[in-house]
Amino acid sequence: MLVALSEHLDPPEQVIIRGQRDAAGQWRDSVAQKYSPTRQVFAIETDAMGLPAALADKRSLESTVAYVCRGTKCSEPVRALAALVAIAG
């Protein structure tokens, strides 16, 4: 119950990266360089099929983008790697 309370008070962070395989992997690796025990990072290819609705709604645009989510609230698409590293840092 303490873990549930902790996650309620300070929801874990999810970073959802959508893009081509190489670019999404590079973004994932850059975010992973800063340790955060409550962060989950998902690098999902642009053409991935069969995703749950919560992930499928986070689409790649004309290039690689990321969404930073806490609890049930997600940011607008982050379009630059430097901005993502600053936000997730």
C-alpha distances in whole Angstrom, upper triangle without the diagonal:
4,5,5,6,9,10,10,12,14,14,16,19,21,25,27,31,34,37,39,38,40,39,35,35,36,34,31,32,33,30,28,30,28,25,22,19,17,20,21,25,27,30,32,36,37,39,35,35,33,30,27,28,25,27,31,31,31,34,36,39,43,41,38,35,31,29,26,23,20,17,20,23,25,28,32,33,34,37,38,36,37,35,32,32,32,29,27,28
4,5,5,6,9,10,11,12,13,14,18,20,24,27,30,33,36,39,38,39,38,34,34,35,33,30,31,31,28,26,28,26,22,19,16,15,18,20,24,26,30,32,35,37,39,36,36,34,31,28,29,26,28,31,31,31,34,36,39,42,40,37,34,30,28,25,22,19,17,20,22,25,27,31,32,33,36,36,35,35,33,30,30,30,27,25,26
4,5,5,6,9,10,10,11,11,15,17,21,23,26,29,33,35,34,35,34,31,30,32,29,26,27,28,24,23,25,23,20,16,13,11,15,16,20,22,26,28,32,34,35,32,33,31,27,25,26,23,24,28,28,27,31,33,36,39,37,33,31,27,25,22,19,16,14,17,20,22,25,28,29,29,33,33,31,32,30,27,27,27,25,22,23
4,5,5,6,9,10,9,11,15,17,20,22,26,29,32,35,34,36,34,31,31,32,30,27,29,29,25,24,27,24,22,18,15,13,16,17,20,22,26,27,31,33,34,31,31,29,26,23,24,21,23,26,26,26,29,32,34,38,36,33,30,26,24,21,18,14,12,15,18,20,23,27,28,29,32,33,32,32,30,27,27,28,25,22,24
4,5,5,6,8,9,12,15,18,22,24,28,31,34,37,36,37,36,33,33,34,31,28,30,30,26,26,28,25,22,19,16,14,17,19,22,24,28,30,33,35,37,34,34,32,29,26,26,23,25,28,28,27,31,33,36,39,38,34,31,28,25,21,18,15,13,16,18,21,23,27,29,29,33,34,32,33,30,28,28,27,24,23,24
4,5,5,6,8,9,13,16,19,22,26,29,32,35,34,35,33,30,30,31,28,26,27,27,23,22,24,21,19,15,13,11,14,16,20,22,26,28,32,33,35,33,33,32,28,26,26,23,24,28,27,26,30,32,34,37,35,32,29,25,23,19,17,13,12,15,17,19,22,25,27,27,31,31,29,29,27,25,25,24,21,19,20
4,5,5,5,6,10,13,16,19,22,25,29,32,31,32,31,27,27,28,25,23,25,25,21,21,23,20,18,14,12,9,12,13,17,19,23,25,28,30,32,29,30,28,24,22,22,19,20,24,23,23,26,28,31,34,32,29,26,22,19,16,13,10,8,12,14,16,19,22,24,24,28,28,27,27,25,22,23,23,20,17,19
4,6,6,9,12,14,18,20,24,27,30,33,33,34,33,29,30,31,28,26,28,27,24,24,26,23,21,17,16,13,15,16,19,21,25,26,30,31,33,31,31,29,25,23,22,19,21,24,23,23,27,29,31,35,33,30,27,23,20,17,14,10,8,11,13,16,19,22,24,25,29,30,29,29,26,24,25,24,21,19,21
4,6,10,12,16,19,22,25,28,32,35,34,35,33,30,31,31,28,26,28,27,23,24,25,22,20,17,16,13,15,17,21,23,26,28,32,33,35,33,33,32,28,25,25,22,23,27,26,25,28,30,32,36,34,31,28,24,21,18,15,11,10,13,14,17,19,22,25,25,29,29,28,28,26,23,24,23,20,18,20
4,6,9,13,16,19,22,25,28,31,31,32,30,27,27,28,24,22,24,23,20,20,22,18,17,13,12,9,12,14,17,20,23,25,29,30,32,30,31,30,26,24,24,20,21,25,24,23,26,28,30,33,31,28,25,21,18,14,12,8,8,12,13,15,16,20,22,22,26,26,25,25,22,20,20,19,16,15,16
4,6,9,13,15,19,22,25,28,28,29,27,24,25,25,22,20,22,22,18,18,21,18,16,13,12,8,10,11,14,17,20,22,26,27,29,27,28,26,22,20,20,16,18,21,20,19,23,24,27,30,28,25,22,18,15,12,9,6,5,9,10,12,14,18,20,20,23,24,23,24,21,18,19,19,16,14,16
4,7,10,13,16,20,23,26,25,26,24,21,21,22,19,17,19,19,15,15,17,15,13,10,9,5,6,8,11,14,17,19,23,24,27,24,25,24,21,19,19,16,16,20,19,18,21,23,25,28,26,23,20,16,14,11,8,6,6,10,11,12,14,18,19,18,22,22,21,21,20,16,17,17,14,12,14
4,7,10,13,16,20,22,22,23,21,18,18,19,16,14,16,16,12,12,15,13,12,9,10,6,5,6,8,11,14,16,20,21,24,22,24,23,19,18,18,14,14,18,17,15,18,19,22,25,23,19,16,13,10,7,6,5,7,10,10,10,11,15,15,15,18,19,17,18,16,13,13,14,11,9,11
4,6,10,13,16,19,19,20,18,15,16,17,14,12,14,15,11,12,15,14,13,11,11,8,6,5,6,8,11,13,16,18,20,18,20,19,16,15,15,12,11,14,14,12,15,16,19,22,20,16,14,10,8,6,5,6,8,10,10,9,11,13,13,13,16,17,16,17,16,12,13,15,12,9,13
4,6,10,13,16,16,17,15,11,13,13,10,9,12,12,9,10,13,13,13,12,13,11,7,6,5,6,8,11,14,15,18,17,19,19,15,15,16,12,11,14,14,11,13,13,16,19,16,13,10,7,6,5,6,9,11,12,12,9,10,12,11,10,13,14,12,14,13,9,11,13,10,8,11
4,7,10,13,13,15,13,10,11,13,10,9,13,13,11,12,16,16,17,15,16,14,11,8,6,5,6,7,11,12,14,13,15,16,12,13,13,10,8,10,11,7,10,10,13,16,14,11,8,5,5,6,8,11,13,13,12,10,10,11,10,10,12,14,13,15,14,11,13,15,13,11,15
4,7,10,10,12,9,6,9,10,7,7,11,12,10,12,15,16,17,17,18,17,13,11,8,6,5,6,8,9,13,12,15,16,13,15,15,13,10,11,12,8,9,8,11,13,11,7,6,4,6,9,11,15,17,16,16,12,12,12,9,9,10,11,10,14,13,10,12,15,13,12,15
4,7,9,11,9,6,10,11,10,10,14,14,14,16,19,20,21,21,22,20,17,14,11,8,6,5,6,6,9,9,12,14,12,14,14,13,9,10,11,7,6,5,8,10,8,6,6,6,9,12,14,17,19,18,17,14,14,13,10,10,10,12,12,16,15,13,15,18,17,16,19
4,6,8,6,5,9,10,9,11,14,15,15,17,19,21,23,23,24,23,20,17,14,11,8,7,5,5,8,10,13,16,14,17,17,16,13,13,14,11,8,6,8,9,6,4,7,9,12,15,17,21,23,22,21,17,17,15,12,12,11,12,12,16,16,14,16,19,19,18,21
4,6,6,6,8,10,11,12,14,15,17,18,20,22,24,25,26,26,22,19,16,13,9,8,5,6,8,10,14,17,16,19,20,19,16,15,17,14,12,9,11,10,8,7,10,12,15,18,21,24,26,25,25,21,20,19,16,15,14,14,14,18,19,17,18,22,21,21,23
4,6,5,6,9,10,10,12,14,15,16,18,21,23,23,25,24,21,18,14,12,8,8,5,8,10,10,14,17,16,19,21,20,16,16,18,16,14,12,14,14,12,10,12,13,17,19,21,24,26,26,25,22,22,21,18,17,16,16,15,18,20,17,19,22,22,20,23
4,6,5,6,9,10,11,12,14,15,17,20,22,23,25,25,21,19,15,14,10,11,9,11,13,14,18,21,20,23,24,23,19,19,21,18,17,14,16,15,12,10,13,14,18,20,22,26,28,28,27,24,23,22,19,17,16,15,13,17,19,17,17,21,21,20,21
4,5,5,6,9,10,11,13,14,16,18,21,22,24,24,20,18,14,13,9,10,9,11,14,15,18,21,20,22,23,22,18,18,19,16,15,12,13,13,9,7,10,11,15,17,20,23,26,26,25,21,20,19,15,14,12,11,10,13,15,13,14,18,18,17,19
4,5,5,6,9,10,11,12,15,17,18,19,21,20,17,14,11,9,5,7,7,9,12,12,16,18,16,19,20,18,15,15,17,13,12,10,13,13,10,7,8,9,12,14,17,20,22,22,22,18,17,17,14,13,12,12,10,14,15,12,13,17,17,15,17
4,5,5,6,9,10,10,12,15,17,18,20,20,16,14,10,9,6,9,9,12,15,14,18,20,18,20,22,20,17,18,20,16,16,14,16,17,13,10,12,12,15,16,19,21,24,24,24,21,20,20,17,15,15,14,12,15,16,14,14,18,18,16,17
4,5,5,6,9,10,11,14,16,18,20,20,17,16,12,12,9,12,12,14,17,17,21,23,21,23,25,23,19,21,22,18,18,15,17,17,13,10,12,12,15,16,19,22,25,26,24,21,20,20,17,15,14,12,9,12,14,12,12,15,16,15,16
4,5,5,6,9,10,12,15,16,18,18,14,13,10,10,8,11,12,14,17,17,21,22,20,22,22,20,17,19,19,16,15,13,15,16,12,9,9,9,12,13,16,19,21,22,21,18,16,17,14,11,11,9,6,9,11,8,9,12,13,11,13
4,5,5,6,9,11,12,13,15,15,12,10,7,7,6,10,12,14,17,16,20,21,18,20,21,19,16,18,19,15,16,14,17,18,15,11,11,10,12,12,15,17,20,21,20,17,17,18,15,13,14,13,10,12,13,10,10,14,13,11,13
4,6,5,6,9,11,13,15,16,13,12,9,11,10,13,15,17,20,19,23,24,22,23,25,22,19,22,23,19,20,18,20,21,17,14,14,13,15,15,18,20,23,24,23,21,20,21,18,16,16,14,11,13,15,12,10,14,15,12,13
4,5,5,8,11,13,16,16,13,13,11,12,12,15,17,19,22,22,25,26,24,25,26,23,21,23,23,20,20,18,20,20,17,14,13,12,15,14,17,19,22,24,23,20,18,19,17,14,14,12,8,9,11,9,7,11,12,10,10
4,5,6,9,10,13,13,10,10,8,11,11,14,17,19,22,21,24,25,22,23,24,21,18,21,21,18,19,17,20,21,17,14,13,11,12,11,14,16,19,20,19,17,16,17,15,13,14,12,9,10,11,8,6,9,10,7,7
4,5,6,8,10,12,9,9,8,11,11,15,18,20,23,22,25,25,23,23,25,22,19,22,23,20,21,20,22,24,20,17,16,14,15,14,16,17,19,22,21,19,19,20,19,16,18,16,12,13,14,11,9,12,13,9,9
4,6,9,12,14,12,13,11,14,15,18,21,23,26,25,28,29,26,27,28,25,23,26,26,23,24,23,25,26,22,19,18,16,18,16,18,19,22,25,24,22,21,23,21,18,19,17,13,13,15,12,9,12,13,10,9
4,6,10,12,10,12,12,15,16,20,22,25,28,27,29,30,27,27,28,25,23,26,26,23,25,24,26,27,23,20,19,16,17,15,17,17,20,23,22,20,19,22,20,18,19,17,14,13,14,12,9,10,11,8,6
4,6,9,8,11,11,15,17,21,23,26,29,27,30,30,27,27,28,25,23,26,27,24,26,25,28,29,26,22,21,18,18,16,17,17,19,22,22,20,21,23,22,20,22,20,17,17,17,14,12,13,13,10,9
4,6,5,9,10,14,17,20,23,26,28,26,29,29,25,25,26,22,21,25,25,22,25,24,27,29,26,22,20,17,17,14,14,13,16,19,19,18,18,21,21,19,22,20,18,18,17,14,12,14,13,9,9
4,6,8,11,15,18,21,24,27,29,27,29,28,25,24,25,22,21,25,25,23,26,26,29,31,28,25,23,19,18,15,15,14,15,19,19,19,20,23,23,22,24,24,21,21,21,18,16,17,16,12,12
4,7,10,13,17,19,23,25,28,25,27,26,22,21,22,19,19,22,22,20,23,24,27,30,27,23,21,17,16,13,12,10,11,15,16,16,17,21,21,20,23,23,20,21,20,17,16,17,15,11,12
4,7,10,13,16,20,22,24,22,24,23,20,19,20,17,16,20,20,17,20,21,23,26,23,20,17,14,13,10,10,9,11,14,14,14,15,18,18,17,19,19,17,18,17,13,13,14,12,9,10
4,7,10,13,16,19,21,19,20,20,17,16,17,14,13,17,17,15,18,18,22,24,22,18,16,13,12,10,10,10,12,14,15,13,15,18,17,16,19,19,17,18,18,14,14,16,14,11,13
4,7,10,13,16,18,16,18,19,15,16,17,14,12,15,16,13,15,15,19,21,18,14,13,10,10,9,10,12,14,15,16,13,14,16,15,14,16,16,14,16,16,12,12,15,13,10,13
4,6,10,12,14,12,15,15,12,13,14,12,9,12,14,11,13,13,16,19,16,13,12,9,10,10,11,14,15,16,16,14,15,16,14,14,16,16,15,17,17,13,15,17,16,13,16
4,7,10,12,10,14,15,12,14,16,14,11,12,14,11,12,11,14,16,14,10,10,9,11,12,14,17,18,19,19,16,16,17,14,14,14,15,13,16,17,13,14,18,17,14,17
4,6,8,7,10,12,9,12,13,13,9,10,12,10,9,9,13,15,13,10,10,10,12,14,15,18,19,19,19,16,17,17,14,15,15,16,15,19,19,16,18,21,19,17,20
4,6,5,9,12,11,14,15,15,11,11,13,11,10,8,12,13,11,9,11,12,14,17,18,22,23,22,22,19,19,18,15,16,15,17,16,20,20,17,19,23,22,20,23
4,6,9,12,11,14,15,15,11,10,12,10,7,6,9,10,9,8,10,12,14,17,19,22,24,22,22,19,19,17,14,15,14,16,17,20,20,18,21,23,22,21,24
4,6,10,10,14,15,16,12,10,13,12,9,9,12,13,13,12,14,15,17,20,21,25,26,24,24,21,22,20,17,19,18,20,20,24,24,22,24,27,26,25,28
4,7,7,11,12,13,10,9,12,11,10,11,14,16,15,14,15,15,16,19,20,23,23,22,22,20,21,20,18,19,19,21,21,25,24,22,24,27,25,24,27
4,6,9,11,13,10,8,12,12,11,13,16,18,18,17,17,18,18,21,21,24,24,22,23,21,23,22,20,22,22,24,24,28,27,25,27,30,28,26,30
4,7,9,11,10,8,12,13,13,15,18,21,21,19,19,19,19,21,21,23,22,21,22,21,23,23,21,23,24,26,26,30,29,26,28,31,29,27,30
4,6,8,6,5,9,10,11,13,17,20,19,18,17,16,16,18,17,19,19,17,19,17,19,20,18,20,22,24,24,27,26,23,25,27,25,23,27
4,6,6,6,9,10,12,15,19,22,22,20,18,17,15,17,15,18,16,14,16,16,18,19,18,21,23,25,25,28,26,23,26,28,25,23,27
4,5,5,6,9,11,14,17,21,21,19,17,16,14,16,15,17,16,13,14,14,17,17,17,20,21,24,25,28,26,23,26,27,24,23,27
4,6,6,7,10,14,17,20,20,18,16,14,11,13,11,13,12,10,11,10,13,14,14,17,19,22,22,25,23,20,22,24,21,20,23
4,5,5,8,11,14,18,17,15,13,11,10,12,11,14,14,12,13,11,13,14,13,15,17,20,20,23,21,18,20,22,20,18,22
4,5,6,10,13,16,16,15,13,13,12,15,14,17,17,15,15,13,15,15,14,16,18,20,21,24,22,20,23,25,22,21,25
4,6,9,12,15,16,15,13,12,10,13,13,16,16,13,13,11,12,12,11,15,16,19,20,23,21,19,22,23,21,20,24
4,7,9,13,13,11,9,8,7,10,11,14,15,13,12,9,10,10,8,11,13,16,17,19,17,15,18,20,17,17,21
4,6,10,10,9,8,9,9,13,14,18,19,17,16,13,13,11,9,12,12,15,16,19,18,16,19,21,19,19,23
4,7,6,6,6,8,10,14,16,19,21,19,18,15,14,12,9,10,10,13,14,17,16,15,18,20,18,18,22
4,5,7,7,10,12,15,18,21,23,21,20,16,15,12,9,10,9,12,14,17,16,15,19,21,19,20,23
4,7,9,12,15,18,21,25,27,25,23,19,18,15,11,12,10,12,14,17,17,17,20,22,21,22,25
4,6,10,13,17,19,23,26,24,22,19,17,14,11,11,8,9,11,14,15,14,17,19,19,19,22
4,7,11,14,17,20,23,22,20,16,15,13,9,9,7,8,9,12,13,11,14,16,16,16,19
4,7,10,13,17,19,19,17,13,11,10,6,5,5,7,8,12,11,9,12,14,13,14,17
4,7,10,13,16,15,14,10,9,8,6,5,7,8,8,11,10,7,10,12,11,10,14
4,6,10,12,12,10,6,6,6,5,6,9,11,11,14,11,9,12,13,10,10,14
4,7,10,10,8,6,5,8,8,8,12,13,12,14,11,8,11,11,8,8,11
4,6,7,5,4,6,10,11,11,15,16,16,17,15,12,14,14,11,10,14
4,6,6,6,9,12,14,15,18,19,19,20,17,14,16,16,12,11,14
4,6,8,11,15,16,18,21,23,22,23,21,18,19,19,16,15,17
4,7,10,13,15,17,21,23,23,24,21,19,21,21,17,16,20
4,7,10,12,14,18,20,20,21,18,16,19,18,15,15,18
4,7,9,11,14,16,17,18,15,13,16,16,12,13,16
4,6,8,11,13,14,15,12,11,14,13,10,11,15
4,6,9,12,14,15,12,11,15,15,12,14,17
4,6,9,11,13,11,10,13,14,12,13,17
4,6,8,9,7,6,10,11,9,11,14
4,7,9,8,8,11,12,12,13,16
4,5,5,6,9,10,11,12,14
4,5,5,6,9,10,10,12
4,5,5,6,9,10,10
4,5,5,6,9,10
4,5,5,6,8
4,6,5,5
4,6,5
4,6
4
